Amino acid sequence: REILGDYADYFEIIDCSTNIDECRKYEITGVPTWIINEKKYPGVQSIKQLKELTGC
């Protein structure tokens, strides 16, 4: 949420410390991990990078 700021409402955020099964389902091994159009992007992404990845 800190990374996203005002944009956080546009993303589904899953906390792997409380949603272990959901993170296992998507094979998330590190956080943050972004899943955009069914592709995983591990690590911190800037707002600019997220805009490019999402086509916004």
PDBQT receptor file of N, H, CA, C and O in Angstrom, charges set to zero:
ATOM      1  N   ARG A   1       0.820  -1.204   0.000  1.00  0.00    +0.000 N 
ATOM      2  CA  ARG A   1       0.000   0.000   0.000  1.00  0.00    +0.000 C 
ATOM      3  C   ARG A   1       0.859   1.262   0.000  1.00  0.00    +0.000 C 
ATOM      4  O   ARG A   1       0.490   2.267  -0.607  1.00  0.00    +0.000 OA
ATOM      5  N   GLU A   2       2.008   1.208   0.684  1.00  0.00    +0.000 N 
ATOM      6  H   GLU A   2       2.307   0.391   1.177  1.00  0.00    +0.000 HD
ATOM      7  CA  GLU A   2       2.858   2.396   0.728  1.00  0.00    +0.000 C 
ATOM      8  C   GLU A   2       3.367   2.759  -0.659  1.00  0.00    +0.000 C 
ATOM      9  O   GLU A   2       3.454   3.937  -1.008  1.00  0.00    +0.000 OA
ATOM     10  N   ILE A   3       3.702   1.750  -1.442  1.00  0.00    +0.000 N 
ATOM     11  H   ILE A   3       3.631   0.794  -1.158  1.00  0.00    +0.000 HD
ATOM     12  CA  ILE A   3       4.214   1.977  -2.791  1.00  0.00    +0.000 C 
ATOM     13  C   ILE A   3       3.131   2.612  -3.659  1.00  0.00    +0.000 C 
ATOM     14  O   ILE A   3       3.408   3.513  -4.451  1.00  0.00    +0.000 OA
ATOM     15  N   LEU A   4       1.899   2.134  -3.503  1.00  0.00    +0.000 N 
ATOM     16  H   LEU A   4       1.674   1.402  -2.860  1.00  0.00    +0.000 HD
ATOM     17  CA  LEU A   4       0.807   2.542  -4.385  1.00  0.00    +0.000 C 
ATOM     18  C   LEU A   4       0.171   3.868  -4.006  1.00  0.00    +0.000 C 
ATOM     19  O   LEU A   4      -0.352   4.577  -4.865  1.00  0.00    +0.000 OA
ATOM     20  N   GLY A   5       0.213   4.202  -2.737  1.00  0.00    +0.000 N 
ATOM     21  H   GLY A   5       0.638   3.626  -2.039  1.00  0.00    +0.000 HD
ATOM     22  CA  GLY A   5      -0.400   5.453  -2.290  1.00  0.00    +0.000 C 
ATOM     23  C   GLY A   5      -1.867   5.522  -2.672  1.00  0.00    +0.000 C 
ATOM     24  O   GLY A   5      -2.639   4.620  -2.346  1.00  0.00    +0.000 OA
ATOM     25  N   ASP A   6      -2.256   6.584  -3.359  1.00  0.00    +0.000 N 
ATOM     26  H   ASP A   6      -1.629   7.317  -3.624  1.00  0.00    +0.000 HD
ATOM     27  CA  ASP A   6      -3.651   6.794  -3.762  1.00  0.00    +0.000 C 
ATOM     28  C   ASP A   6      -4.142   5.775  -4.786  1.00  0.00    +0.000 C 
ATOM     29  O   ASP A   6      -5.347   5.650  -5.007  1.00  0.00    +0.000 OA
ATOM     30  N   TYR A   7      -3.221   5.046  -5.412  1.00  0.00    +0.000 N 
ATOM     31  H   TYR A   7      -2.242   5.147  -5.232  1.00  0.00    +0.000 HD
ATOM     32  CA  TYR A   7      -3.594   4.067  -6.433  1.00  0.00    +0.000 C 
ATOM     33  C   TYR A   7      -3.941   2.698  -5.840  1.00  0.00    +0.000 C 
ATOM     34  O   TYR A   7      -4.353   1.804  -6.579  1.00  0.00    +0.000 OA
ATOM     35  N   ALA A   8      -3.784   2.514  -4.541  1.00  0.00    +0.000 N 
ATOM     36  H   ALA A   8      -3.449   3.240  -3.941  1.00  0.00    +0.000 HD
ATOM     37  CA  ALA A   8      -3.991   1.213  -3.903  1.00  0.00    +0.000 C 
ATOM     38  C   ALA A   8      -5.381   0.638  -4.154  1.00  0.00    +0.000 C 
ATOM     39  O   ALA A   8      -5.538  -0.581  -4.229  1.00  0.00    +0.000 OA
ATOM     40  N   ASP A   9      -6.376   1.482  -4.283  1.00  0.00    +0.000 N 
ATOM     41  H   ASP A   9      -6.249   2.472  -4.222  1.00  0.00    +0.000 HD
ATOM     42  CA  ASP A   9      -7.745   1.004  -4.497  1.00  0.00    +0.000 C 
ATOM     43  C   ASP A   9      -7.936   0.324  -5.850  1.00  0.00    +0.000 C 
ATOM     44  O   ASP A   9      -8.929  -0.373  -6.057  1.00  0.00    +0.000 OA
ATOM     45  N   TYR A  10      -7.004   0.518  -6.760  1.00  0.00    +0.000 N 
ATOM     46  H   TYR A  10      -6.197   1.084  -6.591  1.00  0.00    +0.000 HD
ATOM     47  CA  TYR A  10      -7.109  -0.080  -8.094  1.00  0.00    +0.000 C 
ATOM     48  C   TYR A  10      -6.511  -1.487  -8.163  1.00  0.00    +0.000 C 
ATOM     49  O   TYR A  10      -6.591  -2.145  -9.200  1.00  0.00    +0.000 OA
ATOM     50  N   PHE A  11      -5.917  -1.946  -7.070  1.00  0.00    +0.000 N 
ATOM     51  H   PHE A  11      -5.852  -1.411  -6.228  1.00  0.00    +0.000 HD
ATOM     52  CA  PHE A  11      -5.248  -3.239  -7.031  1.00  0.00    +0.000 C 
ATOM     53  C   PHE A  11      -5.870  -4.140  -5.978  1.00  0.00    +0.000 C 
ATOM     54  O   PHE A  11      -6.362  -3.670  -4.952  1.00  0.00    +0.000 OA
ATOM     55  N   GLU A  12      -5.845  -5.430  -6.241  1.00  0.00    +0.000 N 
ATOM     56  H   GLU A  12      -5.446  -5.813  -7.075  1.00  0.00    +0.000 HD
ATOM     57  CA  GLU A  12      -6.200  -6.403  -5.211  1.00  0.00    +0.000 C 
ATOM     58  C   GLU A  12      -4.913  -6.714  -4.464  1.00  0.00    +0.000 C 
ATOM     59  O   GLU A  12      -3.946  -7.189  -5.059  1.00  0.00    +0.000 OA
ATOM     60  N   ILE A  13      -4.899  -6.453  -3.189  1.00  0.00    +0.000 N 
ATOM     61  H   ILE A  13      -5.684  -6.066  -2.706  1.00  0.00    +0.000 HD
ATOM     62  CA  ILE A  13      -3.700  -6.643  -2.388  1.00  0.00    +0.000 C 
ATOM     63  C   ILE A  13      -3.913  -7.842  -1.476  1.00  0.00    +0.000 C 
ATOM     64  O   ILE A  13      -4.881  -7.901  -0.717  1.00  0.00    +0.000 OA
ATOM     65  N   ILE A  14      -2.991  -8.797  -1.564  1.00  0.00    +0.000 N 
ATOM     66  H   ILE A  14      -2.205  -8.750  -2.180  1.00  0.00    +0.000 HD
ATOM     67  CA  ILE A  14      -3.064 -10.004  -0.744  1.00  0.00    +0.000 C 
ATOM     68  C   ILE A  14      -1.864 -10.014   0.188  1.00  0.00    +0.000 C 
ATOM     69  O   ILE A  14      -0.722  -9.938  -0.265  1.00  0.00    +0.000 OA
ATOM     70  N   ASP A  15      -2.113 -10.105   1.471  1.00  0.00    +0.000 N 
ATOM     71  H   ASP A  15      -3.041 -10.167   1.840  1.00  0.00    +0.000 HD
ATOM     72  CA  ASP A  15      -1.061 -10.170   2.479  1.00  0.00    +0.000 C 
ATOM     73  C   ASP A  15      -0.682 -11.635   2.672  1.00  0.00    +0.000 C 
ATOM     74  O   ASP A  15      -1.472 -12.417   3.201  1.00  0.00    +0.000 OA
ATOM     75  N   CYS A  16       0.519 -12.009   2.247  1.00  0.00    +0.000 N 
ATOM     76  H   CYS A  16       1.161 -11.374   1.816  1.00  0.00    +0.000 HD
ATOM     77  CA  CYS A  16       0.940 -13.412   2.314  1.00  0.00    +0.000 C 
ATOM     78  C   CYS A  16       1.145 -13.900   3.747  1.00  0.00    +0.000 C 
ATOM     79  O   CYS A  16       1.181 -15.107   3.982  1.00  0.00    +0.000 OA
ATOM     80  N   SER A  17       1.277 -12.996   4.697  1.00  0.00    +0.000 N 
ATOM     81  H   SER A  17       1.247 -12.015   4.506  1.00  0.00    +0.000 HD
ATOM     82  CA  SER A  17       1.434 -13.436   6.081  1.00  0.00    +0.000 C 
ATOM     83  C   SER A  17       0.109 -13.919   6.666  1.00  0.00    +0.000 C 
ATOM     84  O   SER A  17       0.102 -14.671   7.641  1.00  0.00    +0.000 OA
ATOM     85  N   THR A  18      -1.008 -13.497   6.083  1.00  0.00    +0.000 N 
ATOM     86  H   THR A  18      -1.002 -12.887   5.291  1.00  0.00    +0.000 HD
ATOM     87  CA  THR A  18      -2.315 -13.931   6.574  1.00  0.00    +0.000 C 
ATOM     88  C   THR A  18      -3.099 -14.750   5.551  1.00  0.00    +0.000 C 
ATOM     89  O   THR A  18      -4.113 -15.356   5.896  1.00  0.00    +0.000 OA
ATOM     90  N   ASN A  19      -2.647 -14.775   4.307  1.00  0.00    +0.000 N 
ATOM     91  H   ASN A  19      -1.823 -14.282   4.027  1.00  0.00    +0.000 HD
ATOM     92  CA  ASN A  19      -3.318 -15.523   3.235  1.00  0.00    +0.000 C 
ATOM     93  C   ASN A  19      -2.346 -16.509   2.585  1.00  0.00    +0.000 C 
ATOM     94  O   ASN A  19      -2.112 -16.469   1.377  1.00  0.00    +0.000 OA
ATOM     95  N   ILE A  20      -1.792 -17.385   3.403  1.00  0.00    +0.000 N 
ATOM     96  H   ILE A  20      -1.982 -17.417   4.384  1.00  0.00    +0.000 HD
ATOM     97  CA  ILE A  20      -0.751 -18.306   2.948  1.00  0.00    +0.000 C 
ATOM     98  C   ILE A  20      -1.228 -19.173   1.789  1.00  0.00    +0.000 C 
ATOM     99  O   ILE A  20      -0.495 -19.355   0.817  1.00  0.00    +0.000 OA
ATOM    100  N   ASP A  21      -2.433 -19.704   1.874  1.00  0.00    +0.000 N 
ATOM    101  H   ASP A  21      -3.028 -19.556   2.664  1.00  0.00    +0.000 HD
ATOM    102  CA  ASP A  21      -2.938 -20.576   0.804  1.00  0.00    +0.000 C 
ATOM    103  C   ASP A  21      -3.042 -19.841  -0.529  1.00  0.00    +0.000 C 
ATOM    104  O   ASP A  21      -2.724 -20.410  -1.573  1.00  0.00    +0.000 OA
ATOM    105  N   GLU A  22      -3.477 -18.604  -0.504  1.00  0.00    +0.000 N 
ATOM    106  H   GLU A  22      -3.736 -18.143   0.345  1.00  0.00    +0.000 HD
ATOM    107  CA  GLU A  22      -3.596 -17.808  -1.730  1.00  0.00    +0.000 C 
ATOM    108  C   GLU A  22      -2.215 -17.582  -2.354  1.00  0.00    +0.000 C 
ATOM    109  O   GLU A  22      -2.063 -17.654  -3.573  1.00  0.00    +0.000 OA
ATOM    110  N   CYS A  23      -1.232 -17.314  -1.531  1.00  0.00    +0.000 N 
ATOM    111  H   CYS A  23      -1.355 -17.255  -0.541  1.00  0.00    +0.000 HD
ATOM    112  CA  CYS A  23       0.125 -17.088  -2.041  1.00  0.00    +0.000 C 
ATOM    113  C   CYS A  23       0.734 -18.381  -2.577  1.00  0.00    +0.000 C 
ATOM    114  O   CYS A  23       1.458 -18.355  -3.572  1.00  0.00    +0.000 OA
ATOM    115  N   ARG A  24       0.455 -19.491  -1.939  1.00  0.00    +0.000 N 
ATOM    116  H   ARG A  24      -0.133 -19.512  -1.131  1.00  0.00    +0.000 HD
ATOM    117  CA  ARG A  24       0.917 -20.788  -2.456  1.00  0.00    +0.000 C 
ATOM    118  C   ARG A  24       0.261 -21.094  -3.798  1.00  0.00    +0.000 C 
ATOM    119  O   ARG A  24       0.910 -21.612  -4.707  1.00  0.00    +0.000 OA
ATOM    120  N   LYS A  25      -1.010 -20.777  -3.921  1.00  0.00    +0.000 N 
ATOM    121  H   LYS A  25      -1.538 -20.355  -3.183  1.00  0.00    +0.000 HD
ATOM    122  CA  LYS A  25      -1.753 -21.010  -5.167  1.00  0.00    +0.000 C 
ATOM    123  C   LYS A  25      -1.062 -20.335  -6.350  1.00  0.00    +0.000 C 
ATOM    124  O   LYS A  25      -0.982 -20.910  -7.436  1.00  0.00    +0.000 OA
ATOM    125  N   TYR A  26      -0.573 -19.135  -6.143  1.00  0.00    +0.000 N 
ATOM    126  H   TYR A  26      -0.639 -18.668  -5.261  1.00  0.00    +0.000 HD
ATOM    127  CA  TYR A  26       0.093 -18.378  -7.205  1.00  0.00    +0.000 C 
ATOM    128  C   TYR A  26       1.614 -18.549  -7.187  1.00  0.00    +0.000 C 
ATOM    129  O   TYR A  26       2.330 -17.893  -7.944  1.00  0.00    +0.000 OA
ATOM    130  N   GLU A  27       2.100 -19.443  -6.312  1.00  0.00    +0.000 N 
ATOM    131  H   GLU A  27       1.519 -19.976  -5.697  1.00  0.00    +0.000 HD
ATOM    132  CA  GLU A  27       3.534 -19.741  -6.192  1.00  0.00    +0.000 C 
ATOM    133  C   GLU A  27       4.362 -18.480  -5.942  1.00  0.00    +0.000 C 
ATOM    134  O   GLU A  27       5.407 -18.270  -6.558  1.00  0.00    +0.000 OA
ATOM    135  N   ILE A  28       3.876 -17.662  -5.038  1.00  0.00    +0.000 N 
ATOM    136  H   ILE A  28       3.027 -17.832  -4.538  1.00  0.00    +0.000 HD
ATOM    137  CA  ILE A  28       4.592 -16.447  -4.662  1.00  0.00    +0.000 C 
ATOM    138  C   ILE A  28       5.629 -16.821  -3.614  1.00  0.00    +0.000 C 
ATOM    139  O   ILE A  28       5.294 -17.340  -2.549  1.00  0.00    +0.000 OA
ATOM    140  N   THR A  29       6.889 -16.551  -3.927  1.00  0.00    +0.000 N 
ATOM    141  H   THR A  29       7.161 -16.129  -4.792  1.00  0.00    +0.000 HD
ATOM    142  CA  THR A  29       7.978 -16.923  -3.022  1.00  0.00    +0.000 C 
ATOM    143  C   THR A  29       8.638 -15.716  -2.373  1.00  0.00    +0.000 C 
ATOM    144  O   THR A  29       9.453 -15.877  -1.464  1.00  0.00    +0.000 OA
ATOM    145  N   GLY A  30       8.308 -14.531  -2.815  1.00  0.00    +0.000 N 
ATOM    146  H   GLY A  30       7.646 -14.401  -3.553  1.00  0.00    +0.000 HD
ATOM    147  CA  GLY A  30       8.854 -13.311  -2.238  1.00  0.00    +0.000 C 
ATOM    148  C   GLY A  30       7.869 -12.177  -2.404  1.00  0.00    +0.000 C 
ATOM    149  O   GLY A  30       7.006 -12.200  -3.281  1.00  0.00    +0.000 OA
ATOM    150  N   VAL A  31       8.015 -11.185  -1.545  1.00  0.00    +0.000 N 
ATOM    151  H   VAL A  31       8.717 -11.167  -0.832  1.00  0.00    +0.000 HD
ATOM    152  CA  VAL A  31       7.113 -10.043  -1.621  1.00  0.00    +0.000 C 
ATOM    153  C   VAL A  31       7.911  -8.760  -1.727  1.00  0.00    +0.000 C 
ATOM    154  O   VAL A  31       9.002  -8.681  -1.162  1.00  0.00    +0.000 OA
ATOM    155  N   PRO A  32       7.419  -7.762  -2.419  1.00  0.00    +0.000 N 
ATOM    156  CA  PRO A  32       6.162  -7.816  -3.154  1.00  0.00    +0.000 C 
ATOM    157  C   PRO A  32       6.302  -8.594  -4.460  1.00  0.00    +0.000 C 
ATOM    158  O   PRO A  32       7.375  -8.649  -5.060  1.00  0.00    +0.000 OA
ATOM    159  N   THR A  33       5.213  -9.180  -4.875  1.00  0.00    +0.000 N 
ATOM    160  H   THR A  33       4.341  -9.136  -4.387  1.00  0.00    +0.000 HD
ATOM    161  CA  THR A  33       5.102  -9.805  -6.190  1.00  0.00    +0.000 C 
ATOM    162  C   THR A  33       3.833  -9.266  -6.824  1.00  0.00    +0.000 C 
ATOM    163  O   THR A  33       2.760  -9.300  -6.220  1.00  0.00    +0.000 OA
ATOM    164  N   TRP A  34       3.960  -8.777  -8.024  1.00  0.00    +0.000 N 
ATOM    165  H   TRP A  34       4.831  -8.750  -8.514  1.00  0.00    +0.000 HD
ATOM    166  CA  TRP A  34       2.832  -8.217  -8.765  1.00  0.00    +0.000 C 
ATOM    167  C   TRP A  34       2.387  -9.237  -9.790  1.00  0.00    +0.000 C 
ATOM    168  O   TRP A  34       3.221  -9.796 -10.503  1.00  0.00    +0.000 OA
ATOM    169  N   ILE A  35       1.092  -9.494  -9.881  1.00  0.00    +0.000 N 
ATOM    170  H   ILE A  35       0.414  -9.040  -9.302  1.00  0.00    +0.000 HD
ATOM    171  CA  ILE A  35       0.556 -10.364 -10.924  1.00  0.00    +0.000 C 
ATOM    172  C   ILE A  35      -0.316  -9.486 -11.810  1.00  0.00    +0.000 C 
ATOM    173  O   ILE A  35      -1.367  -8.994 -11.398  1.00  0.00    +0.000 OA
ATOM    174  N   ILE A  36       0.152  -9.308 -13.037  1.00  0.00    +0.000 N 
ATOM    175  H   ILE A  36       1.005  -9.709 -13.372  1.00  0.00    +0.000 HD
ATOM    176  CA  ILE A  36      -0.531  -8.427 -13.982  1.00  0.00    +0.000 C 
ATOM    177  C   ILE A  36      -0.743  -9.213 -15.265  1.00  0.00    +0.000 C 
ATOM    178  O   ILE A  36       0.210  -9.692 -15.879  1.00  0.00    +0.000 OA
ATOM    179  N   ASN A  37      -1.999  -9.338 -15.660  1.00  0.00    +0.000 N 
ATOM    180  H   ASN A  37      -2.773  -8.949 -15.161  1.00  0.00    +0.000 HD
ATOM    181  CA  ASN A  37      -2.348 -10.120 -16.858  1.00  0.00    +0.000 C 
ATOM    182  C   ASN A  37      -1.766 -11.530 -16.791  1.00  0.00    +0.000 C 
ATOM    183  O   ASN A  37      -1.233 -12.051 -17.771  1.00  0.00    +0.000 OA
ATOM    184  N   GLU A  38      -1.885 -12.135 -15.603  1.00  0.00    +0.000 N 
ATOM    185  H   GLU A  38      -2.318 -11.712 -14.807  1.00  0.00    +0.000 HD
ATOM    186  CA  GLU A  38      -1.474 -13.514 -15.335  1.00  0.00    +0.000 C 
ATOM    187  C   GLU A  38       0.036 -13.740 -15.408  1.00  0.00    +0.000 C 
ATOM    188  O   GLU A  38       0.475 -14.887 -15.487  1.00  0.00    +0.000 OA
ATOM    189  N   LYS A  39       0.833 -12.681 -15.384  1.00  0.00    +0.000 N 
ATOM    190  H   LYS A  39       0.476 -11.750 -15.320  1.00  0.00    +0.000 HD
ATOM    191  CA  LYS A  39       2.284 -12.802 -15.365  1.00  0.00    +0.000 C 
ATOM    192  C   LYS A  39       2.804 -12.206 -14.061  1.00  0.00    +0.000 C 
ATOM    193  O   LYS A  39       2.319 -11.170 -13.606  1.00  0.00    +0.000 OA
ATOM    194  N   LYS A  40       3.805 -12.874 -13.458  1.00  0.00    +0.000 N 
ATOM    195  H   LYS A  40       4.199 -13.716 -13.828  1.00  0.00    +0.000 HD
ATOM    196  CA  LYS A  40       4.364 -12.415 -12.189  1.00  0.00    +0.000 C 
ATOM    197  C   LYS A  40       5.546 -11.475 -12.411  1.00  0.00    +0.000 C 
ATOM    198  O   LYS A  40       6.395 -11.701 -13.273  1.00  0.00    +0.000 OA
ATOM    199  N   TYR A  41       5.572 -10.417 -11.606  1.00  0.00    +0.000 N 
ATOM    200  H   TYR A  41       4.882 -10.234 -10.906  1.00  0.00    +0.000 HD
ATOM    201  CA  TYR A  41       6.666  -9.457 -11.606  1.00  0.00    +0.000 C 
ATOM    202  C   TYR A  41       7.140  -9.312 -10.159  1.00  0.00    +0.000 C 
ATOM    203  O   TYR A  41       6.515  -8.593  -9.379  1.00  0.00    +0.000 OA
ATOM    204  N   PRO A  42       8.233  -9.981  -9.791  1.00  0.00    +0.000 N 
ATOM    205  CA  PRO A  42       8.702  -9.897  -8.405  1.00  0.00    +0.000 C 
ATOM    206  C   PRO A  42       9.442  -8.588  -8.135  1.00  0.00    +0.000 C 
ATOM    207  O   PRO A  42      10.050  -7.995  -9.027  1.00  0.00    +0.000 OA
ATOM    208  N   GLY A  43       9.370  -8.164  -6.889  1.00  0.00    +0.000 N 
ATOM    209  H   GLY A  43       8.877  -8.645  -6.165  1.00  0.00    +0.000 HD
ATOM    210  CA  GLY A  43      10.130  -6.995  -6.462  1.00  0.00    +0.000 C 
ATOM    211  C   GLY A  43       9.344  -5.702  -6.528  1.00  0.00    +0.000 C 
ATOM    212  O   GLY A  43       8.223  -5.644  -7.034  1.00  0.00    +0.000 OA
ATOM    213  N   VAL A  44       9.970  -4.676  -6.003  1.00  0.00    +0.000 N 
ATOM    214  H   VAL A  44      10.881  -4.723  -5.592  1.00  0.00    +0.000 HD
ATOM    215  CA  VAL A  44       9.352  -3.353  -5.964  1.00  0.00    +0.000 C 
ATOM    216  C   VAL A  44       9.278  -2.793  -7.384  1.00  0.00    +0.000 C 
ATOM    217  O   VAL A  44      10.248  -2.856  -8.139  1.00  0.00    +0.000 OA
ATOM    218  N   GLN A  45       8.132  -2.254  -7.730  1.00  0.00    +0.000 N 
ATOM    219  H   GLN A  45       7.343  -2.203  -7.117  1.00  0.00    +0.000 HD
ATOM    220  CA  GLN A  45       7.917  -1.618  -9.032  1.00  0.00    +0.000 C 
ATOM    221  C   GLN A  45       7.486  -0.171  -8.772  1.00  0.00    +0.000 C 
ATOM    222  O   GLN A  45       6.712   0.100  -7.854  1.00  0.00    +0.000 OA
ATOM    223  N   SER A  46       7.981   0.726  -9.567  1.00  0.00    +0.000 N 
ATOM    224  H   SER A  46       8.610   0.507 -10.313  1.00  0.00    +0.000 HD
ATOM    225  CA  SER A  46       7.572   2.129  -9.424  1.00  0.00    +0.000 C 
ATOM    226  C   SER A  46       6.182   2.316 -10.034  1.00  0.00    +0.000 C 
ATOM    227  O   SER A  46       5.703   1.462 -10.781  1.00  0.00    +0.000 OA
ATOM    228  N   ILE A  47       5.552   3.419  -9.714  1.00  0.00    +0.000 N 
ATOM    229  H   ILE A  47       5.940   4.112  -9.108  1.00  0.00    +0.000 HD
ATOM    230  CA  ILE A  47       4.248   3.730 -10.314  1.00  0.00    +0.000 C 
ATOM    231  C   ILE A  47       4.387   3.782 -11.832  1.00  0.00    +0.000 C 
ATOM    232  O   ILE A  47       3.508   3.309 -12.552  1.00  0.00    +0.000 OA
ATOM    233  N   LYS A  48       5.478   4.350 -12.318  1.00  0.00    +0.000 N 
ATOM    234  H   LYS A  48       6.192   4.734 -11.733  1.00  0.00    +0.000 HD
ATOM    235  CA  LYS A  48       5.711   4.419 -13.763  1.00  0.00    +0.000 C 
ATOM    236  C   LYS A  48       5.780   3.012 -14.361  1.00  0.00    +0.000 C 
ATOM    237  O   LYS A  48       5.171   2.752 -15.399  1.00  0.00    +0.000 OA
ATOM    238  N   GLN A  49       6.517   2.105 -13.716  1.00  0.00    +0.000 N 
ATOM    239  H   GLN A  49       7.012   2.316 -12.873  1.00  0.00    +0.000 HD
ATOM    240  CA  GLN A  49       6.621   0.732 -14.213  1.00  0.00    +0.000 C 
ATOM    241  C   GLN A  49       5.262   0.040 -14.198  1.00  0.00    +0.000 C 
ATOM    242  O   GLN A  49       4.915  -0.666 -15.145  1.00  0.00    +0.000 OA
ATOM    243  N   LEU A  50       4.494   0.238 -13.133  1.00  0.00    +0.000 N 
ATOM    244  H   LEU A  50       4.776   0.812 -12.364  1.00  0.00    +0.000 HD
ATOM    245  CA  LEU A  50       3.176  -0.384 -13.039  1.00  0.00    +0.000 C 
ATOM    246  C   LEU A  50       2.242   0.144 -14.122  1.00  0.00    +0.000 C 
ATOM    247  O   LEU A  50       1.455  -0.616 -14.687  1.00  0.00    +0.000 OA
ATOM    248  N   LYS A  51       2.322   1.426 -14.412  1.00  0.00    +0.000 N 
ATOM    249  H   LYS A  51       2.961   2.043 -13.954  1.00  0.00    +0.000 HD
ATOM    250  CA  LYS A  51       1.502   1.998 -15.489  1.00  0.00    +0.000 C 
ATOM    251  C   LYS A  51       1.847   1.355 -16.822  1.00  0.00    +0.000 C 
ATOM    252  O   LYS A  51       0.957   1.040 -17.612  1.00  0.00    +0.000 OA
ATOM    253  N   GLU A  52       3.141   1.159 -17.075  1.00  0.00    +0.000 N 
ATOM    254  H   GLU A  52       3.864   1.414 -16.433  1.00  0.00    +0.000 HD
ATOM    255  CA  GLU A  52       3.567   0.532 -18.324  1.00  0.00    +0.000 C 
ATOM    256  C   GLU A  52       3.099  -0.921 -18.399  1.00  0.00    +0.000 C 
ATOM    257  O   GLU A  52       2.628  -1.373 -19.443  1.00  0.00    +0.000 OA
ATOM    258  N   LEU A  53       3.229  -1.650 -17.284  1.00  0.00    +0.000 N 
ATOM    259  H   LEU A  53       3.611  -1.282 -16.437  1.00  0.00    +0.000 HD
ATOM    260  CA  LEU A  53       2.839  -3.059 -17.259  1.00  0.00    +0.000 C 
ATOM    261  C   LEU A  53       1.335  -3.250 -17.429  1.00  0.00    +0.000 C 
ATOM    262  O   LEU A  53       0.891  -4.234 -18.020  1.00  0.00    +0.000 OA
ATOM    263  N   THR A  54       0.560  -2.309 -16.910  1.00  0.00    +0.000 N 
ATOM    264  H   THR A  54       0.921  -1.509 -16.429  1.00  0.00    +0.000 HD
ATOM    265  CA  THR A  54      -0.899  -2.430 -16.982  1.00  0.00    +0.000 C 
ATOM    266  C   THR A  54      -1.495  -1.746 -18.204  1.00  0.00    +0.000 C 
ATOM    267  O   THR A  54      -2.678  -1.918 -18.497  1.00  0.00    +0.000 OA
ATOM    268  N   GLY A  55      -0.692  -0.981 -18.909  1.00  0.00    +0.000 N 
ATOM    269  H   GLY A  55       0.269  -0.841 -18.671  1.00  0.00    +0.000 HD
ATOM    270  CA  GLY A  55      -1.192  -0.275 -20.085  1.00  0.00    +0.000 C 
ATOM    271  C   GLY A  55      -1.973   0.982 -19.755  1.00  0.00    +0.000 C 
ATOM    272  O   GLY A  55      -2.744   1.469 -20.581  1.00  0.00    +0.000 OA
ATOM    273  N   CYS A  56      -1.782   1.509 -18.561  1.00  0.00    +0.000 N 
ATOM    274  H   CYS A  56      -1.156   1.113 -17.890  1.00  0.00    +0.000 HD
ATOM    275  CA  CYS A  56      -2.490   2.738 -18.156  1.00  0.00    +0.000 C 
ATOM    276  C   CYS A  56      -1.747   3.969 -18.589  1.00  0.00    +0.000 C 
ATOM    277  O   CYS A  56      -2.199   5.085 -18.332  1.00  0.00    +0.000 OA
TER     278      CYS A  56
